[in-house]
Amino acid sequence: MGLLAVQKSWAGVLGALHNDFVFERRVGILSDLLASLLPQSARVLDVGCGDGAISFRIKQRRPDIEIRGVEVLPRERTHIPVEVFDGVHIPYENASFNVVMFSDVLHHTNKPELILSEARRVASQYVLIKDHYRNGFAAGMRLRFMDWIGNARFGVALPYNYWSRNEWSANWQHIGLCPAKLITKLGLYPPFADWLFGGGLHFIALLSKCEPTD
């Protein structure tokens, strides 16, 4: 068996364990947190939504909102309406949605600042981000491992492009996005795993539009 086949086999086994012990908990917690940050009766665009599982849960919690997605890798079945896009240019007019949302998407792109600028253009109020901080002991290694387990078996691009807290802040300021609310303790994992894969590596940021810096 070749190295690639072995890697795929291990990715499948670990991915199944991830689904059993982590996935449902993660989706539930993220849905609750993201839903709590959305304004009343918001129109929301989920960029890189996958099959729309998280957005569907958000909609269940917040029936007042309208939510749809765009995705580079189309799925056979989706939980929300999804349009295919090129990964850079969001196919909507300026201020088409109240909120543009990314849930663990931006670190899968080579140039997050480009799609963030597009999100700012399409959003009339907020950009909502769940992603990672590359801060702390062996942060890059831990994040790579999590990414590989969760995504390798689905063929998702894995450039492992993680920003530090300072890099996120600098890019938000440059693009013209200002934190309205920042959550850094999410509790996504069971206690036995949270000390390794949780604290310090995850954040949710609700960003309002502001004047960009030069």
Contacts in CASP RR format, 6 or more apart in sequence:
PFRMAT RR
TARGET T0000
AUTHOR 0000-0000-0000
METHOD contacts of the structure
MODEL  1
MGLLAVQKSWAGVLGALHNDFVFERRVGILSDLLASLLPQSARVLDVGCG
DGAISFRIKQRRPDIEIRGVEVLPRERTHIPVEVFDGVHIPYENASFNVV
MFSDVLHHTNKPELILSEARRVASQYVLIKDHYRNGFAAGMRLRFMDWIG
NARFGVALPYNYWSRNEWSANWQHIGLCPAKLITKLGLYPPFADWLFGGG
LHFIALLSKCEPTD
1 9 0 8 1.000
7 152 0 8 1.000
8 152 0 8 1.000
8 153 0 8 1.000
11 148 0 8 1.000
11 149 0 8 1.000
11 152 0 8 1.000
11 153 0 8 1.000
12 153 0 8 1.000
14 149 0 8 1.000
15 149 0 8 1.000
15 150 0 8 1.000
15 153 0 8 1.000
18 149 0 8 1.000
18 150 0 8 1.000
21 190 0 8 1.000
21 193 0 8 1.000
22 188 0 8 1.000
22 189 0 8 1.000
22 190 0 8 1.000
22 193 0 8 1.000
25 188 0 8 1.000
25 189 0 8 1.000
25 190 0 8 1.000
26 188 0 8 1.000
26 189 0 8 1.000
27 53 0 8 1.000
27 54 0 8 1.000
27 57 0 8 1.000
28 57 0 8 1.000
29 186 0 8 1.000
29 187 0 8 1.000
29 188 0 8 1.000
30 54 0 8 1.000
30 103 0 8 1.000
30 130 0 8 1.000
30 186 0 8 1.000
30 188 0 8 1.000
31 54 0 8 1.000
31 57 0 8 1.000
31 58 0 8 1.000
31 60 0 8 1.000
31 61 0 8 1.000
32 61 0 8 1.000
33 130 0 8 1.000
33 183 0 8 1.000
33 186 0 8 1.000
33 204 0 8 1.000
34 54 0 8 1.000
34 58 0 8 1.000
34 101 0 8 1.000
34 103 0 8 1.000
34 128 0 8 1.000
34 130 0 8 1.000
34 204 0 8 1.000
35 57 0 8 1.000
35 58 0 8 1.000
35 61 0 8 1.000
35 62 0 8 1.000
37 128 0 8 1.000
37 181 0 8 1.000
37 204 0 8 1.000
37 206 0 8 1.000
38 44 0 8 1.000
38 58 0 8 1.000
38 62 0 8 1.000
38 65 0 8 1.000
38 99 0 8 1.000
38 128 0 8 1.000
39 98 0 8 1.000
39 99 0 8 1.000
39 125 0 8 1.000
39 126 0 8 1.000
40 64 0 8 1.000
41 64 0 8 1.000
41 65 0 8 1.000
42 64 0 8 1.000
42 65 0 8 1.000
42 66 0 8 1.000
42 97 0 8 1.000
42 98 0 8 1.000
42 99 0 8 1.000
42 125 0 8 1.000
43 65 0 8 1.000
43 66 0 8 1.000
43 67 0 8 1.000
43 96 0 8 1.000
43 97 0 8 1.000
43 98 0 8 1.000
43 99 0 8 1.000
44 55 0 8 1.000
44 58 0 8 1.000
44 65 0 8 1.000
44 66 0 8 1.000
44 67 0 8 1.000
44 68 0 8 1.000
44 97 0 8 1.000
44 98 0 8 1.000
44 99 0 8 1.000
44 100 0 8 1.000
44 101 0 8 1.000
45 67 0 8 1.000
45 68 0 8 1.000
45 69 0 8 1.000
45 70 0 8 1.000
45 90 0 8 1.000
45 92 0 8 1.000
45 96 0 8 1.000
45 97 0 8 1.000
45 99 0 8 1.000
45 100 0 8 1.000
45 101 0 8 1.000
45 122 0 8 1.000
45 123 0 8 1.000
46 52 0 8 1.000
46 54 0 8 1.000
46 55 0 8 1.000
46 67 0 8 1.000
46 68 0 8 1.000
46 69 0 8 1.000
46 70 0 8 1.000
46 80 0 8 1.000
46 101 0 8 1.000
46 103 0 8 1.000
47 69 0 8 1.000
47 70 0 8 1.000
47 90 0 8 1.000
47 100 0 8 1.000
47 101 0 8 1.000
47 102 0 8 1.000
47 105 0 8 1.000
47 115 0 8 1.000
47 119 0 8 1.000
48 69 0 8 1.000
48 70 0 8 1.000
48 71 0 8 1.000
48 72 0 8 1.000
48 102 0 8 1.000
48 103 0 8 1.000
48 105 0 8 1.000
49 55 0 8 1.000
49 69 0 8 1.000
49 70 0 8 1.000
49 71 0 8 1.000
49 78 0 8 1.000
49 80 0 8 1.000
49 82 0 8 1.000
49 103 0 8 1.000
50 71 0 8 1.000
50 73 0 8 1.000
50 75 0 8 1.000
50 78 0 8 1.000
50 82 0 8 1.000
51 75 0 8 1.000
51 77 0 8 1.000
51 78 0 8 1.000
51 79 0 8 1.000
52 69 0 8 1.000
52 78 0 8 1.000
52 79 0 8 1.000
52 80 0 8 1.000
52 82 0 8 1.000
53 79 0 8 1.000
54 103 0 8 1.000
55 67 0 8 1.000
55 69 0 8 1.000
55 79 0 8 1.000
55 80 0 8 1.000
55 101 0 8 1.000
56 79 0 8 1.000
56 80 0 8 1.000
58 65 0 8 1.000
58 67 0 8 1.000
59 65 0 8 1.000
59 67 0 8 1.000
59 80 0 8 1.000
67 80 0 8 1.000
68 80 0 8 1.000
68 81 0 8 1.000
68 82 0 8 1.000
68 83 0 8 1.000
69 80 0 8 1.000
69 81 0 8 1.000
69 82 0 8 1.000
69 83 0 8 1.000
70 82 0 8 1.000
70 83 0 8 1.000
70 84 0 8 1.000
70 85 0 8 1.000
70 87 0 8 1.000
70 90 0 8 1.000
70 91 0 8 1.000
71 82 0 8 1.000
71 83 0 8 1.000
71 84 0 8 1.000
71 85 0 8 1.000
72 84 0 8 1.000
72 85 0 8 1.000
72 86 0 8 1.000
72 87 0 8 1.000
73 154 0 8 1.000
73 155 0 8 1.000
73 156 0 8 1.000
74 82 0 8 1.000
74 84 0 8 1.000
75 82 0 8 1.000
83 91 0 8 1.000
85 91 0 8 1.000
87 109 0 8 1.000
87 115 0 8 1.000
88 114 0 8 1.000
88 115 0 8 1.000
88 118 0 8 1.000
89 118 0 8 1.000
90 100 0 8 1.000
90 115 0 8 1.000
90 118 0 8 1.000
90 119 0 8 1.000
90 121 0 8 1.000
90 122 0 8 1.000
92 122 0 8 1.000
93 122 0 8 1.000
94 121 0 8 1.000
94 122 0 8 1.000
95 121 0 8 1.000
95 122 0 8 1.000
95 123 0 8 1.000
95 124 0 8 1.000
96 122 0 8 1.000
96 124 0 8 1.000
97 122 0 8 1.000
97 123 0 8 1.000
97 124 0 8 1.000
98 123 0 8 1.000
98 124 0 8 1.000
98 125 0 8 1.000
98 126 0 8 1.000
99 123 0 8 1.000
99 125 0 8 1.000
99 126 0 8 1.000
99 127 0 8 1.000
99 128 0 8 1.000
100 119 0 8 1.000
100 120 0 8 1.000
100 122 0 8 1.000
100 123 0 8 1.000
100 126 0 8 1.000
100 127 0 8 1.000
100 128 0 8 1.000
101 127 0 8 1.000
101 128 0 8 1.000
101 129 0 8 1.000
102 115 0 8 1.000
102 119 0 8 1.000
102 127 0 8 1.000
102 128 0 8 1.000
102 129 0 8 1.000
102 130 0 8 1.000
102 131 0 8 1.000
103 130 0 8 1.000
104 130 0 8 1.000
104 131 0 8 1.000
104 132 0 8 1.000
105 131 0 8 1.000
106 112 0 8 1.000
106 115 0 8 1.000
106 116 0 8 1.000
106 129 0 8 1.000
106 131 0 8 1.000
106 161 0 8 1.000
107 131 0 8 1.000
107 132 0 8 1.000
107 143 0 8 1.000
107 147 0 8 1.000
107 159 0 8 1.000
107 160 0 8 1.000
107 161 0 8 1.000
107 162 0 8 1.000
107 163 0 8 1.000
108 151 0 8 1.000
108 156 0 8 1.000
108 157 0 8 1.000
108 158 0 8 1.000
108 159 0 8 1.000
108 161 0 8 1.000
109 115 0 8 1.000
109 157 0 8 1.000
109 159 0 8 1.000
109 161 0 8 1.000
110 159 0 8 1.000
110 161 0 8 1.000
112 161 0 8 1.000
112 163 0 8 1.000
112 171 0 8 1.000
113 171 0 8 1.000
113 174 0 8 1.000
113 175 0 8 1.000
116 127 0 8 1.000
116 171 0 8 1.000
116 172 0 8 1.000
116 175 0 8 1.000
116 177 0 8 1.000
117 175 0 8 1.000
119 127 0 8 1.000
120 127 0 8 1.000
120 175 0 8 1.000
120 176 0 8 1.000
120 177 0 8 1.000
120 209 0 8 1.000
123 209 0 8 1.000
125 208 0 8 1.000
125 209 0 8 1.000
126 180 0 8 1.000
126 206 0 8 1.000
126 207 0 8 1.000
126 208 0 8 1.000
126 209 0 8 1.000
127 177 0 8 1.000
127 207 0 8 1.000
127 209 0 8 1.000
128 204 0 8 1.000
128 205 0 8 1.000
128 206 0 8 1.000
128 207 0 8 1.000
129 203 0 8 1.000
129 204 0 8 1.000
129 205 0 8 1.000
129 207 0 8 1.000
130 202 0 8 1.000
130 203 0 8 1.000
130 204 0 8 1.000
131 163 0 8 1.000
131 168 0 8 1.000
131 202 0 8 1.000
131 203 0 8 1.000
132 143 0 8 1.000
132 162 0 8 1.000
132 163 0 8 1.000
132 201 0 8 1.000
132 202 0 8 1.000
132 203 0 8 1.000
133 139 0 8 1.000
133 162 0 8 1.000
133 163 0 8 1.000
133 164 0 8 1.000
133 165 0 8 1.000
133 168 0 8 1.000
133 184 0 8 1.000
133 200 0 8 1.000
133 201 0 8 1.000
133 202 0 8 1.000
133 203 0 8 1.000
134 140 0 8 1.000
134 143 0 8 1.000
134 162 0 8 1.000
134 163 0 8 1.000
134 164 0 8 1.000
134 167 0 8 1.000
135 164 0 8 1.000
135 165 0 8 1.000
135 200 0 8 1.000
135 201 0 8 1.000
136 200 0 8 1.000
139 162 0 8 1.000
139 201 0 8 1.000
140 160 0 8 1.000
140 162 0 8 1.000
142 196 0 8 1.000
142 197 0 8 1.000
142 201 0 8 1.000
143 160 0 8 1.000
143 162 0 8 1.000
143 201 0 8 1.000
144 158 0 8 1.000
144 160 0 8 1.000
146 197 0 8 1.000
146 201 0 8 1.000
147 158 0 8 1.000
147 160 0 8 1.000
148 158 0 8 1.000
151 158 0 8 1.000
152 158 0 8 1.000
163 171 0 8 1.000
168 203 0 8 1.000
168 205 0 8 1.000
172 178 0 8 1.000
172 179 0 8 1.000
172 205 0 8 1.000
172 207 0 8 1.000
173 212 0 8 1.000
173 213 0 8 1.000
174 212 0 8 1.000
174 213 0 8 1.000
175 212 0 8 1.000
176 209 0 8 1.000
176 210 0 8 1.000
176 211 0 8 1.000
176 212 0 8 1.000
176 213 0 8 1.000
177 207 0 8 1.000
177 208 0 8 1.000
177 209 0 8 1.000
177 210 0 8 1.000
178 207 0 8 1.000
178 208 0 8 1.000
178 209 0 8 1.000
178 210 0 8 1.000
179 205 0 8 1.000
179 206 0 8 1.000
179 207 0 8 1.000
180 206 0 8 1.000
180 207 0 8 1.000
180 208 0 8 1.000
181 205 0 8 1.000
181 206 0 8 1.000
182 203 0 8 1.000
182 204 0 8 1.000
182 205 0 8 1.000
182 206 0 8 1.000
183 203 0 8 1.000
183 204 0 8 1.000
183 205 0 8 1.000
184 199 0 8 1.000
184 200 0 8 1.000
184 202 0 8 1.000
184 203 0 8 1.000
185 199 0 8 1.000
186 198 0 8 1.000
186 199 0 8 1.000
186 202 0 8 1.000
186 203 0 8 1.000
186 204 0 8 1.000
187 194 0 8 1.000
187 198 0 8 1.000
187 199 0 8 1.000
188 194 0 8 1.000
188 197 0 8 1.000
188 198 0 8 1.000
188 202 0 8 1.000
189 197 0 8 1.000
189 198 0 8 1.000
END
